[in-house]
Structure formats: C-alpha cells, structure tokens
Amino acid sequence: MSTITLLTRAGCHACERAHADLAELVANAPAGSPAVEFVEIDVDAVAETDPELRAEYGDRLPVVLLDGNEHSYWDVDAPRLRRDLNW
C-alpha cells in the first residue's frame, strides 16, 4: 500500500485546494488499483514534536509526499502521481 501525505498549514487556501484535489484523486482510483492511504499533516500542529518537518517544508506548502518522498509542492501533479501509483 502506498501513502500519500499532504503537508499543510491552517488557513492555507492552496492547501485546501490540494486536499480537495487529492481526496478526489483517491476517491476515483481505478478499480483493482493498489490501495492508497491519504494522510494530512499540519506542519504547525506537529512542530513541537517534529520541528524538522516544518523547517524542511514549511515555506513551500502544500507539499505532497508519496511514501515519504517529496512528490510535488504548491500544486498536485495529478498525472505524475497517477503514473507513480501505477494507475
């Protein structure tokens, strides 16, 4: 199973758009495709326990991680993400 992680910040309109785009992409996964988990992390909310996350990505949110690796930022690259998920 792959994991798509969206790194966000409260009040970020681009983050809200990325969330909607990813939620739609996951909801419309092709039949029989590999399972995907979609997780959202607010970098400010976890800064106390994981300050490196905000330090690394906080200035270019939203950031999409695929299986822990940076995949895209600012916008969701849906065609590339589908390809990388073998969809």
DRENTORKOL-3810 file (N, C-alpha, C; in nm, 4 decimals):
REM DRENTORKOL-3810
@n.u->0.0841; n.v->-0.1174; n.w->0.0000; ca.u->0.0000; ca.v->0.0000; ca.w->0.0000; c.u->0.0889; c.v->0.1240; c.w->0.0000
@n.u->0.0521; n.v->0.2192; n.w->-0.0841; ca.u->0.1232; ca.v->0.3473; ca.w->-0.0883; c.u->0.0547; c.v->0.4465; c.w->0.0041
@n.u->0.1311; n.v->0.5451; n.w->0.0484; ca.u->0.0771; ca.v->0.6511; ca.w->0.1322; c.u->0.1038; c.v->0.7856; c.w->0.0668
@n.u->-0.0044; n.v->0.8609; n.w->0.0491; ca.u->0.0057; ca.v->0.9989; ca.w->0.0029; c.u->-0.0107; c.v->1.0857; c.w->0.1268
@n.u->0.0896; n.v->1.1676; n.w->0.1555; ca.u->0.0845; ca.v->1.2575; ca.w->0.2697; c.u->0.0820; c.v->1.4002; c.w->0.2175
@n.u->-0.0160; n.v->1.4758; n.w->0.2634; ca.u->-0.0264; ca.v->1.6168; ca.w->0.2274; c.u->0.0171; c.v->1.6987; c.w->0.3477
@n.u->0.1223; n.v->1.7762; n.w->0.3306; ca.u->0.1695; ca.v->1.8657; ca.w->0.4359; c.u->0.1020; c.v->2.0006; c.w->0.4158
@n.u->0.0372; n.v->2.0498; n.w->0.5211; ca.u->-0.0452; ca.v->2.1692; ca.w->0.5108; c.u->-0.0199; c.v->2.2644; c.w->0.6264
@n.u->-0.0972; n.v->2.3718; n.w->0.6234; ca.u->-0.0987; ca.v->2.4707; ca.w->0.7312; c.u->-0.2409; c.v->2.5253; c.w->0.7379
@n.u->-0.2921; n.v->2.5471; n.w->0.8577; ca.u->-0.4265; ca.v->2.6027; ca.w->0.8750; c.u->-0.4358; c.v->2.7390; c.w->0.8069
@n.u->-0.5468; n.v->2.7631; n.w->0.7399; ca.u->-0.5697; ca.v->2.8910; ca.w->0.6742; c.u->-0.5042; c.v->2.9040; c.w->0.5385
@n.u->-0.4431; n.v->2.7991; n.w->0.4899; ca.u->-0.3733; ca.v->2.7997; ca.w->0.3603; c.u->-0.4717; c.v->2.7566; c.w->0.2518
@n.u->-0.5098; n.v->2.8508; n.w->0.1656; ca.u->-0.6082; ca.v->2.8202; ca.w->0.0621; c.u->-0.5523; c.v->2.7232; c.w->-0.0417
@n.u->-0.4248; n.v->2.7338; n.w->-0.0727; ca.u->-0.3636; ca.v->2.6386; ca.w->-0.1658; c.u->-0.3645; c.v->2.4978; c.w->-0.1063
@n.u->-0.3478; n.v->2.4904; n.w->0.0265; ca.u->-0.3517; ca.v->2.3611; ca.w->0.0948; c.u->-0.4917; c.v->2.3006; c.w->0.0870
@n.u->-0.5930; n.v->2.3837; n.w->0.1035; ca.u->-0.7315; ca.v->2.3364; ca.w->0.0936; c.u->-0.7606; c.v->2.2840; c.w->-0.0466
@n.u->-0.7120; n.v->2.3532; n.w->-0.1481; ca.u->-0.7312; ca.v->2.3106; ca.w->-0.2869; c.u->-0.6587; c.v->2.1779; c.w->-0.3115
@n.u->-0.5360; n.v->2.1662; n.w->-0.2605; ca.u->-0.4598; ca.v->2.0422; ca.w->-0.2773; c.u->-0.5304; c.v->1.9261; c.w->-0.2083
@n.u->-0.5864; n.v->1.9519; n.w->-0.0893; ca.u->-0.6610; ca.v->1.8475; ca.w->-0.0186; c.u->-0.7789; c.v->1.7995; c.w->-0.1029
@n.u->-0.8547; n.v->1.8936; n.w->-0.1582; ca.u->-0.9705; ca.v->1.8577; ca.w->-0.2412; c.u->-0.9257; c.v->1.7783; c.w->-0.3640
@n.u->-0.8183; n.v->1.8206; n.w->-0.4279; ca.u->-0.7673; ca.v->1.7506; ca.w->-0.5464; c.u->-0.7246; c.v->1.6079; c.w->-0.5124
@n.u->-0.6532; n.v->1.5923; n.w->-0.4011; ca.u->-0.6061; ca.v->1.4587; ca.w->-0.3620; c.u->-0.7206; c.v->1.3697; c.w->-0.3168
@n.u->-0.8161; n.v->1.4259; n.w->-0.2437; ca.u->-0.9317; ca.v->1.3473; ca.w->-0.1991; c.u->-1.0088; c.v->1.2951; c.w->-0.3201
@n.u->-1.0260; n.v->1.3788; n.w->-0.4216; ca.u->-1.0957; ca.v->1.3360; ca.w->-0.5435; c.u->-1.0152; c.v->1.2294; c.w->-0.6170
@n.u->-0.8850; n.v->1.2487; n.w->-0.6274; ca.u->-0.7998; ca.v->1.1518; ca.w->-0.6952; c.u->-0.8089; c.v->1.0154; c.w->-0.6278
@n.u->-0.7989; n.v->1.0128; n.w->-0.4950; ca.u->-0.8041; ca.v->0.8862; ca.w->-0.4204; c.u->-0.9427; c.v->0.8232; c.w->-0.4308
@n.u->-1.0473; n.v->0.9049; n.w->-0.4230; ca.u->-1.1837; ca.v->0.8530; ca.w->-0.4311; c.u->-1.2139; c.v->0.7921; c.w->-0.5671
@n.u->-1.1449; n.v->0.8394; n.w->-0.6696; ca.u->-1.1692; ca.v->0.7911; ca.w->-0.8052; c.u->-1.0581; c.v->0.6993; c.w->-0.8555
@n.u->-0.9949; n.v->0.6290; n.w->-0.7639; ca.u->-0.8907; ca.v->0.5335; ca.w->-0.8019; c.u->-0.9502; c.v->0.4282; c.w->-0.8939
@n.u->-0.8766; n.v->0.3871; n.w->-0.9934; ca.u->-0.9269; ca.v->0.2843; ca.w->-1.0844; c.u->-0.9577; c.v->0.1543; c.w->-1.0098
@n.u->-1.0603; n.v->0.0853; n.w->-1.0561; ca.u->-1.0968; ca.v->-0.0432; ca.w->-0.9965; c.u->-0.9781; c.v->-0.1379; c.w->-1.0037
@n.u->-0.9518; n.v->-0.2055; n.w->-0.8929; ca.u->-0.8437; ca.v->-0.3024; ca.w->-0.8887; c.u->-0.7055; c.v->-0.2427; c.w->-0.8701
@n.u->-0.6995; n.v->-0.1100; n.w->-0.8533; ca.u->-0.5691; ca.v->-0.0465; ca.w->-0.8349; c.u->-0.5173; c.v->-0.0732; c.w->-0.6938
@n.u->-0.3856; n.v->-0.0620; n.w->-0.6757; ca.u->-0.3297; ca.v->-0.0817; ca.w->-0.5413; c.u->-0.3904; c.v->0.0157; c.w->-0.4397
@n.u->-0.4049; n.v->-0.0301; n.w->-0.3172; ca.u->-0.4616; ca.v->0.0528; ca.w->-0.2110; c.u->-0.3715; c.v->0.1719; c.w->-0.1817
@n.u->-0.4349; n.v->0.2845; n.w->-0.1479; ca.u->-0.3626; ca.v->0.4071; ca.w->-0.1157; c.u->-0.4212; c.v->0.4654; c.w->0.0119
@n.u->-0.3340; n.v->0.5053; n.w->0.1020; ca.u->-0.3744; ca.v->0.5755; ca.w->0.2232; c.u->-0.3456; c.v->0.7236; c.w->0.2017
@n.u->-0.4421; n.v->0.8082; n.w->0.2381; ca.u->-0.4273; ca.v->0.9529; ca.w->0.2245; c.u->-0.4250; c.v->1.0134; c.w->0.3640
@n.u->-0.3135; n.v->1.0815; n.w->0.3971; ca.u->-0.2925; ca.v->1.1396; ca.w->0.5291; c.u->-0.2622; c.v->1.2873; c.w->0.5119
@n.u->-0.3153; n.v->1.3694; n.w->0.6020; ca.u->-0.2852; ca.v->1.5123; ca.w->0.6003; c.u->-0.2194; c.v->1.5506; c.w->0.7320
@n.u->-0.1109; n.v->1.6267; n.w->0.7241; ca.u->-0.0378; ca.v->1.6700; ca.w->0.8432; c.u->-0.0219; c.v->1.8214; c.w->0.8384
@n.u->-0.0665; n.v->1.8868; n.w->0.9439; ca.u->-0.0463; ca.v->2.0308; ca.w->0.9593; c.u->0.0918; c.v->2.0491; c.w->1.0221
@n.u->0.1848; n.v->2.1076; n.w->0.9469; ca.u->0.3231; ca.v->2.1179; ca.w->0.9945; c.u->0.3363; c.v->2.2044; c.w->1.1190
@n.u->0.2450; n.v->2.3002; n.w->1.1375; ca.u->0.2497; ca.v->2.3832; ca.w->1.2570; c.u->0.1985; c.v->2.3071; c.w->1.3785
@n.u->0.0974; n.v->2.2238; n.w->1.3586; ca.u->0.0395; ca.v->2.1472; ca.w->1.4688; c.u->0.1367; c.v->2.0433; c.w->1.5236
@n.u->0.2258; n.v->1.9915; n.w->1.4393; ca.u->0.3201; ca.v->1.8893; ca.w->1.4849; c.u->0.4594; c.v->1.9453; c.w->1.5113
@n.u->0.4744; n.v->2.0779; n.w->1.5014; ca.u->0.6064; ca.v->2.1403; ca.w->1.5141; c.u->0.6729; c.v->2.1126; c.w->1.6484
@n.u->0.5952; n.v->2.0996; n.w->1.7530; ca.u->0.6542; ca.v->2.0757; ca.w->1.8846; c.u->0.7215; c.v->1.9387; c.w->1.8914
@n.u->0.6605; n.v->1.8395; n.w->1.8280; ca.u->0.7172; ca.v->1.7045; ca.w->1.8316; c.u->0.8025; c.v->1.6728; c.w->1.7092
@n.u->0.7821; n.v->1.7470; n.w->1.5996; ca.u->0.8573; ca.v->1.7230; ca.w->1.4769; c.u->0.8946; c.v->1.8561; c.w->1.4110
@n.u->0.9827; n.v->1.9341; n.w->1.4740; ca.u->1.0175; ca.v->2.0661; ca.w->1.4199; c.u->1.0868; c.v->2.0595; c.w->1.2840
@n.u->1.1514; n.v->1.9484; n.w->1.2552; ca.u->1.2220; ca.v->1.9357; ca.w->1.1280; c.u->1.1258; c.v->1.9348; c.w->1.0090
@n.u->1.0069; n.v->1.8832; n.w->1.0289; ca.u->0.9072; ca.v->1.8797; ca.w->0.9218; c.u->0.8721; c.v->2.0210; c.w->0.8775
@n.u->0.8446; n.v->2.1081; n.w->0.9727; ca.u->0.8124; ca.v->2.2473; ca.w->0.9393; c.u->0.9344; c.v->2.3193; c.w->0.8842
@n.u->1.0509; n.v->2.2940; n.w->0.9391; ca.u->1.1724; ca.v->2.3590; ca.w->0.8915; c.u->1.2024; c.v->2.3196; c.w->0.7467
@n.u->1.1798; n.v->2.1939; n.w->0.7138; ca.u->1.2093; ca.v->2.1437; ca.w->0.5794; c.u->1.1075; c.v->2.1908; c.w->0.4753
@n.u->0.9788; n.v->2.1877; n.w->0.5105; ca.u->0.8743; ca.v->2.2093; ca.w->0.4104; c.u->0.7876; c.v->2.3321; c.w->0.4335
@n.u->0.7971; n.v->2.3953; n.w->0.5480; ca.u->0.7040; ca.v->2.5000; ca.w->0.5882; c.u->0.6962; c.v->2.6218; c.w->0.5000
@n.u->0.7986; n.v->2.6489; n.w->0.4204; ca.u->0.7968; ca.v->2.7692; ca.w->0.3372; c.u->0.7442; c.v->2.7442; c.w->0.1964
@n.u->0.7016; n.v->2.6210; n.w->0.1652; ca.u->0.6515; ca.v->2.5935; ca.w->0.0309; c.u->0.5309; c.v->2.5003; c.w->0.0310
@n.u->0.4439; n.v->2.5222; n.w->0.1249; ca.u->0.3241; ca.v->2.4403; ca.w->0.1375; c.u->0.2200; c.v->2.4792; c.w->0.0332
@n.u->0.1364; n.v->2.3868; n.w->-0.0067; ca.u->0.1290; ca.v->2.2459; ca.w->0.0320; c.u->0.2376; c.v->2.1625; c.w->-0.0364
@n.u->0.2738; n.v->2.0555; n.w->0.0319; ca.u->0.3706; ca.v->1.9604; ca.w->-0.0211; c.u->0.3061; c.v->1.8227; c.w->-0.0210
@n.u->0.3218; n.v->1.7508; n.w->-0.1313; ca.u->0.2705; ca.v->1.6147; ca.w->-0.1430; c.u->0.3889; c.v->1.5196; c.w->-0.1327
@n.u->0.3787; n.v->1.4272; n.w->-0.0393; ca.u->0.4784; ca.v->1.3214; ca.w->-0.0249; c.u->0.4157; c.v->1.1908; c.w->-0.0716
@n.u->0.4901; n.v->1.1122; n.w->-0.1437; ca.u->0.4462; ca.v->0.9786; ca.w->-0.1812; c.u->0.5412; c.v->0.8811; c.w->-0.1146
@n.u->0.4869; n.v->0.8022; n.w->-0.0239; ca.u->0.5658; ca.v->0.7066; ca.w->0.0538; c.u->0.6853; c.v->0.7731; c.w->0.1209
@n.u->0.6608; n.v->0.8952; n.w->0.1722; ca.u->0.7625; ca.v->0.9669; ca.w->0.2484; c.u->0.8588; c.v->1.0494; c.w->0.1668
@n.u->0.8496; n.v->1.0429; n.w->0.0352; ca.u->0.9389; ca.v->1.1184; ca.w->-0.0520; c.u->0.8632; c.v->1.2335; c.w->-0.1172
@n.u->0.9287; n.v->1.3479; n.w->-0.1256; ca.u->0.8635; ca.v->1.4641; ca.w->-0.1863; c.u->0.8253; c.v->1.4333; c.w->-0.3303
@n.u->0.6994; n.v->1.4582; n.w->-0.3621; ca.u->0.6486; ca.v->1.4323; ca.w->-0.4961; c.u->0.6202; c.v->1.5620; c.w->-0.5707
@n.u->0.5554; n.v->1.6569; n.w->-0.5028; ca.u->0.5259; ca.v->1.7866; ca.w->-0.5642; c.u->0.4991; c.v->1.8876; c.w->-0.4531
@n.u->0.4992; n.v->2.0143; n.w->-0.4918; ca.u->0.4635; ca.v->2.1183; ca.w->-0.3958; c.u->0.3928; c.v->2.2305; c.w->-0.4683
@n.u->0.3175; n.v->2.3066; n.w->-0.3924; ca.u->0.2312; ca.v->2.4153; ca.w->-0.4368; c.u->0.1091; c.v->2.3651; c.w->-0.5139
@n.u->0.1275; n.v->2.2736; n.w->-0.6054; ca.u->0.0160; ca.v->2.2148; ca.w->-0.6802; c.u->0.0303; c.v->2.0635; c.w->-0.6795
@n.u->-0.0839; n.v->1.9947; n.w->-0.6928; ca.u->-0.0828; ca.v->1.8496; ca.w->-0.7042; c.u->-0.0563; c.v->1.8160; c.w->-0.8510
@n.u->0.0478; n.v->1.7398; n.w->-0.8774; ca.u->0.0778; ca.v->1.6943; ca.w->-1.0129; c.u->0.0049; c.v->1.5611; c.w->-1.0326
@n.u->-0.1258; n.v->1.5698; n.w->-1.0598; ca.u->-0.2103; ca.v->1.4503; ca.w->-1.0669; c.u->-0.1650; c.v->1.3508; c.w->-1.1741
@n.u->-0.1328; n.v->1.3943; n.w->-1.2954; ca.u->-0.0894; ca.v->1.2951; ca.w->-1.3950; c.u->0.0360; c.v->1.2179; c.w->-1.3504
@n.u->0.1309; n.v->1.2886; n.w->-1.2948; ca.u->0.2536; ca.v->1.2230; ca.w->-1.2477; c.u->0.2236; c.v->1.1317; c.w->-1.1292
@n.u->0.1355; n.v->1.1765; n.w->-1.0400; ca.u->0.1002; ca.v->1.0958; ca.w->-0.9235; c.u->0.0299; c.v->0.9676; c.w->-0.9668
@n.u->-0.0633; n.v->0.9790; n.w->-1.0606; ca.u->-0.1300; ca.v->0.8580; ca.w->-1.1127; c.u->-0.0260; c.v->0.7625; c.w->-1.1731
@n.u->0.0649; n.v->0.8151; n.w->-1.2502; ca.u->0.1688; ca.v->0.7324; ca.w->-1.3120; c.u->0.2543; c.v->0.6637; c.w->-1.2058
@n.u->0.2942; n.v->0.7399; n.w->-1.1041; ca.u->0.3798; ca.v->0.6836; ca.w->-0.9994; c.u->0.3064; c.v->0.5825; c.w->-0.9122
@n.u->0.1736; n.v->0.5931; n.w->-0.9085; ca.u->0.0922; ca.v->0.4945; ca.w->-0.8344; c.u->0.0542; c.v->0.3756; c.w->-0.9231
@n.u->0.0988; n.v->0.3779; n.w->-1.0473; ca.u->0.0639; ca.v->0.2738; ca.w->-1.1454; c.u->-0.0860; c.v->0.2673; c.w->-1.1700
@n.u->-0.1460; n.v->0.3860; n.w->-1.1792; ca.u->-0.2890; ca.v->0.3950; ca.w->-1.2106; c.u->-0.3037; c.v->0.4277; c.w->-1.3552
END
